[in-house]
Amino acid sequence: MLAETLKLPDPPLLIVASRLADEYLWAEALNPGAYDVLAKPFDAEEVIRVLRSAWFHKGMRPENRNQTVMKMAAAG
């Protein structure tokens, strides 16, 4: 899935979720480009932290920076 999303002009950030979220899975997911790994069952605070971080990261990418700044200015 990650390889296919990376082909897109503006690829989404991939967050992997698994009951087997250990150091091995974390390395296997992040090394090729996944954004983060969440363990199941979900911990609400961890999910919120990862999603906030992803939204910030996505909004601050160079190709999105101007668009993000314009949206923030319009929201004023």
C-alpha positions in Angstrom: 0.0 0.0 0.0 2.8 2.4 0.9 4.6 1.9 -2.4 1.3 2.8 -4.3 0.6 5.9 -2.2 4.1 7.2 -2.7 3.4 7.3 -6.5 0.7 9.9 -6.0 1.4 13.6 -6.7 0.5 14.5 -3.1 0.8 11.2 -1.2 -1.1 10.8 2.1 0.8 10.0 5.3 0.4 6.3 6.1 -0.2 5.3 9.7 0.0 1.6 10.3 -2.1 0.1 13.1 -1.6 -3.4 14.5 -2.0 -5.6 17.5 1.6 -6.7 17.0 3.1 -3.2 17.1 6.6 -3.9 18.3 10.0 -2.5 17.5 10.3 -4.8 14.5 7.1 -3.7 12.9 7.9 -0.1 13.7 11.2 -0.4 11.9 9.6 -2.3 9.0 7.0 0.3 8.5 9.0 3.5 9.1 12.1 2.6 7.1 10.3 2.5 3.7 8.3 5.6 4.5 5.2 5.0 6.7 4.6 8.0 9.0 4.0 6.1 12.3 2.7 3.0 13.9 -0.1 2.7 16.4 -0.7 -0.2 18.6 -4.2 -1.8 19.0 -6.2 -1.5 21.0 -5.9 2.2 20.5 -4.9 4.5 23.3 -6.9 7.7 22.7 -4.0 10.1 23.8 -1.5 8.3 21.5 -3.9 8.4 18.5 -4.6 12.1 19.1 -0.8 12.8 19.3 0.0 10.9 16.1 -2.9 12.5 14.2 -2.0 16.0 15.3 1.6 15.4 14.4 0.6 14.0 11.0 -1.7 17.0 10.2 1.1 19.4 11.2 3.6 17.5 9.1 1.4 17.3 6.1 0.4 21.0 6.3 4.0 22.1 6.6 5.3 20.2 3.6 7.0 22.6 1.1 4.4 21.8 -1.6 1.5 22.6 0.8 3.0 25.4 2.8 1.6 28.3 0.7 -1.9 26.6 0.6 -1.8 26.1 4.4 -0.8 29.7 5.1 -3.6 31.0 2.8 -6.1 28.8 4.6 -4.9 30.1 8.0 -5.0 33.7 6.8 -8.5 33.3 5.4 -9.7 31.8 8.7 -8.1 34.8 10.4 
